[in-house]
């Protein structure tokens, strides 16, 4: 474990500070807005403004990373989050807050892009599920800690804004002071959704559907709990149960996915999440019963994003890590914008249980798609990307024994390489069926040999 997470320990510490501040901010702003007299529509637009900025960040931040590198981009985007956080109590106006939330969403999209592409650069196919699972576990644990900080001071004061700002500022320290080298500069800053779909259709469809369900859960979960008769504290307990279970489940799910076809693990999770969602929608329990079901639902539904992301990184070239992260976050953000609107419509017409009927339907769709892909393209051994990662820049290592170049791909059987083609496993596995775009054959790997 220490050998696997050591190279990214500083980054994960930065993630903890960053997401703790975000958890506090996301809980504080709606409560402070309600205290200041913002309407329900204003508070809804406040949430949409964040995701609008998030989507824009996915499109534009890759250019910043290409120009300045991962560490400088992380520091610049965190500075933007610090500035906007301090501006909220100084400029209390719904229209100003809409703009500030859009800027915050833009910055966080870039920060998640930097974080996930950096983690992927330091992971191999044998450790990627564990590394991504550890990252999401830290993310959820920090989110829970930030949400609980709302009880420290009144929302009407400045103290909670100051605490969130301090946490955001602390997030930059371990990252800019790390002795680990940042990933190699990216060659392009484009986002090719069709290319990513051809490489890993399960990952792309999965991130969209997971965005639908997770965005609905974060936005409407407390409303569901209150609609079931819980108090505000009970709703917080229910949501905490979901998040804590999701955090704990990351490691065993990641461990298993490093040793099996990740798509099979994802399908199994979707079966469980679908059944847990149906139970939450149909059954009426007290706080203890809802919390138990919330634990089950969180353990099965929340690890799905890290699993889908790891599957995408398995199927794309290491030189495309930023592009892959940006594409996944963009699709996830679009799903997060659409999901709450659809789920809230159902809740308005059919009651609070419609939230989890919606998640159950979405998880069923993803399950059917994964099963179809498994029957269409059973997985073989994954292509070996860590041989590329361990090579000095500008070299292409030759494996001792060539693995099957189609191993683990979701695509149809690739055509034979042209005479003189690079035998690099990652590049060889990129060739798709006729009419599909192959992976670019990058000659660049890690410069530090990690």
N, C-alpha and C positions, 0 to 999 in steps of 0.2 A: 504494500500500500504506500509506504513512504517513498519507494523508488518511483512509483507511478505518479503520485501527486506532488512529489517534491518540486519538479520543474514548474508547476503552476500554483504553488502554495501562495505566493505573493499575490497573484492575480485573484485567487479565490478569497483571500482576505479583503482585497479591494472590493470584490463583489459583495461580501457580507456587509461592509459599511454602506455601500451604495444602495443595496436593496433594503436594508434596515431603514435608511432615510426615506426611500421610496414608499415603503409600507406605512410609515408615519405620515408622509405627505398625502398619500391617497386616501387615508382615513380622515385626516385633519381638514383638507380643503372642502369637502362636501359639508361637514359639520360646521365649519366656520362660515361657509356661504349661507347655510340655513340660518345661522345666528345673525348674519348681516341682512337677512331678509330676501335673499335670492329666491326666485320662484322655482317650482319643480322643473319647469322647462329649462330654466337657466342651468340648473344642476345637471340635467341630462345633456345639454349642449356642452357643458364643461367636460364631461366624460368623452363625448364624441370629438371634441377639439384635441384631446390628447392623442387619440388614435389617428386622427387626420395628420397631425404632426409626425406620428410614428411611421405612417405609410410614406410620407415625403422623405423622412430620414432614411428609410430603406433604399430609396431611389438615389439620393444625393450623397450620403455619407461615404460610400465606397470611393468617390473621387477625393474626399479629404484624406482617407486612409492611404490611398495611392500616393498622394502628394507629400504627406507628412510622416507616415509610418504609424504603427499601432500605438506606441506609448504617447506620442505627442497628440494624436487624435483623441485618445482616452482623456488626457489632461485637459484639452480644449473643450471637449463635450461636457466633462464634469464641471468646468468653470461656468459653462452656460447654465447648467442645472442649479448651481449655487446662486448665480445672479437672479434667476427667475424665482427661486424659492424666497429670497429676501424681498423681492419686489411685491409679492402677494400682500403682506400686511401693510405695506406702504401705499398701495394703489388698490383700494377695495372697491372694485367696480366690476360687474359681471362681464362687460365687453373687454375690459383689460385682462381679466382672468382668462377669457377664452384664448386670447393671444398668447398669454404666458403658458397656458397648458399645452398649446400647440408647439411652442418652442421646447417645452419639457419633453413632450412626446418625440419630437425630432431628435433631441439629444439622447434620449434613452434608446431609441432605435439604433443610433450609431454606437452607443456603448455596448449594447447586447451584440451587435455585429462584431465589434472588436473583440469582445470577450469570447464569443463562440468560435470565431475563426482562429483566435490564438490557442484556445484549448484544443481544437482539432489539429492544429499544426504540431502540438506536442504529444498527441495521442497516436497510437497505431491501431490497426484493425483488431489486434488482440486486447487492447485496453480501452478502446473508444467508448464502449457502453459504460464501463466503470467510471471513466473520467467525466462523461456527460451526465451520468447519474449523480455523481458527487457534486457537480456544479449545480444541478437543479435542486439537490438536497440542501445545499448551502442557500440557494435562492429562496426556497420555501421557508427554511428556518429563520432566515433574516426577515422575510416578509411577516412572519408571525410575530417576531420580536418587535418590529416597527409598529405593527397594529396595536400591540399591548401598551406601547409608550403613550398612547393617547390619554391614558388615565393619569399621567404624571402631573399635568397642569391643565387649567381651564382652556377650552378652545378659543375663548375670547381674548386671550392674552398673546404676547409675543414669544413666550418661552418655547412653545412647541415648534414654532418656525425656526427659532435659533438652534434647537437641538437637531432638527432635520438638516439644517445648513452645516452644522459641525460634522455630522455623519457624512454628508456628501464631500466635504473638504478632506476628511480623513481617508476617503476612498482612494484619493490620488497618491497618497504617500507610499504604500507598499508597491504600487505599480511603477511609479517613476523611479523608485529607489532599488528595484529588483536587480540582482546581478545576472539573472537569466536574460539571454538575448531575445529580442522580439522577433517575430516571424519575418522571413525575407520579404522585401517590398513586393507588392502585387504588380502584375504586369498590365492588367486591364481593370477598369472599374465598371464594367457593364453588368447588367443583370439579364440573363437569358432564360426566361421562364420555360420556354419550349425545350431548350437544351436540358434544363434540369429535370423536366418531366420525362424526357426520353431516357435520361440516366437513371432516375429513381422515381418512378410514378407513385409508388406507395408512399414515399416520404412527402412528396408535394401535396397529394390529395390528403394525406394524413394531417399535415400541418394546417391545411385549410379547415378541415373538419374539427380538429382539436382547437383551433381558434374560435370556431363557432361555439363549442361547448364550454371552453374555459372562459371566454369573454362573457358568456351568459352567466356562468357560475359566479365570477367575481362581481359582476354588476347586480345580479338579481338574487344571489344566494341568501343574503340577509332578509330580503323582502319575502322570499319563500318561507324562511323560518318564522318571521313575524306573522305571516299569513296562517301558519300552523299553530298559532297561539303562544309562541315564545315571546319573552321580553327581549329588550335590546341586548341585555347581557347574555341571555340564552342564545340569541342569534349569533353573537360573537363567539360563544362556546362551540356552536355547531360548525361555524366556518373554520375555527381553529382546529377542530377535530379533522375536517377535510384536509386542511393544509399539512398538519403534522403527519397524518397517515401518508399523504403523498410524498413528503420528504423522506420518511423512513423507508418507503418502498423503493426508492431510487436505486440503492445499492444492490439489493438482491436481483432486481430486474436488470440492471446494468451488467451484473456478473453473469447472469444466465444468457443475456443477449450476446455477450462476447464469445460464447461457446455454442450457440445455436443460430439458426436463421432468425434474424431480428424480426422478420415479418411474421413468423409463427408466434413469437412472444407477443407481438402487437395484436394479433388476432385473438389470442387467449385473453389478453387484457380487455379487449373490446367486448367479448362475451360477458365477462364479469361486470364491466362498467354498465353494460346494457341492462343486466338483471338488477344491479343495485339501483340504477336510475328508475326502473319500473317500480321497485319496492318503495323508493322515496316518494314517487309520485302518487302511488295508490294507497299506501298505508298511513294511518294517523297514529303517531306515537307522541309520548312526552319527550322532554329534553334528552333523557338518557337513551331512549330508543332511537331518536333521530341522530344523536351523536354517534351511536354504534353504526348505524347505516352510513353516516357521513364518513366514518373511518374506513369502512369497506369501499365506498365510492371513491374517496380520495386515493386510497392505495392502488386502485385499479385504473382510474382515469388520468391522474396527474402525471405518472411516469411516461405517458404516451409521447409527449413532445420530445423529450430527450432521446427516446427510442427511434422516433422517426428521423430526427436530426442525425443521429449516429448512422442510420441506414443511408441517408443521403451522402454523408462524408465518405462512407465506404465505397460509394459508386462514382465519386468524382475525383479528379486529380488534386493532389495537395496544393498545387499552384492556384487552384480555383476556390480555396477555402473562404475567402472574403466574398466572392461572388455567390457561392453556395449559401453562406450564412445570410447574405442580404436577400436572396430569393426566398429562403424559408421564412425569414422574419416578415417579409412583405406579404406573403400569402397568409401567414398566421395573423398579421395585423388586419388584413381585409376580412378574414373570418371573424375576428374580434369586433369589427365594426358592425357586421351584419347580424351576428348571433343574438346580441341583446335585443335588437329591434324585433326579430322574429319571435324570440321567446317571450318578450313582454306582451306582444300581441296575443299570444296564446294564453298567458296568465290573466290578461284582462277579460278574456271571454270564457275561460274554462277553470279558472282558479289557480292558486299557487302551485299545485302539483304539475301543471303544464310545463313548468321549467324543466323538470326531470323527465317528463315524457319527451320533450324536445331533445334533451341530451341522449336519451335512449334511442330515439330514431336516428340521430346523427351517428352515434356509435355503431348502430346496425348497418348503416350505409357504408361506413369505413370497413367494418368486418366483411361485408359482402365483396367490397373491392379488393381487400387483401386476399381473400379466399380465391377470387378470380385470378389474381396475379400469381398466386402460388400454383394454381392448376395450369396457368399459361406458361409459367417459367419457374419450375422448381429450382431451388438454389443449390448450387454446388459450392465448392470452396471459394472464399472471397479472394479477390486479387490482393497481392501483397504490396501495400503502399508504404510500409515502414522501411523497405529497402531503399526507397527513394529518399525518405525522410532522413536517413542516417548518412546520406552522402554529402560531401562538400559541394558547394555551389559550382555548377558547371560540369559536374560529372554524372555519369549514368552507370550505376553499379550493375554488374552482371550477376544474376542469381546462380547459385550452384546447380539448381535444377529448375527448369522452367515450369511454373504452375500452369494449370489450364487458364488460358487468357480470358475465357468467358466466365470464370468462376464467380458465382454469387450474383450475376447481373440479372436485372429485371427485364432486360431487352431480349429480343429474339436473337438467334444465333448469329454472331458476328461473322463477317467475311474474313477470308484468310488474308494476312498482312501482305502488302506488296513486297517485291524483292528488295532487300536492303533495309526493310523497315526496322525501327528501333525495337529490340526485344524487351524493353522495359515493361514489367508486368502491368503497372498502372496504365500506361499508354496503350498497351495491346488490348486490354480489356475494354477500352473505350469504344472500339469499333462497333457500330450498331448494324442493324439490318439495312438493306438498301433503302436510301432515302432518309436515313437518320444521320444526325450530325455526330461525328466522333469527338471524343475528348481531345483537346489540344495536347500535343506531346511536349510537355514542359521539360526543359533540361535543368530546372532549378530545384534544389532541395534545401534542407535546413543547412544553415551555415555554421551551427554550433555543434553538430553531431549528436544532439540530444535525442 
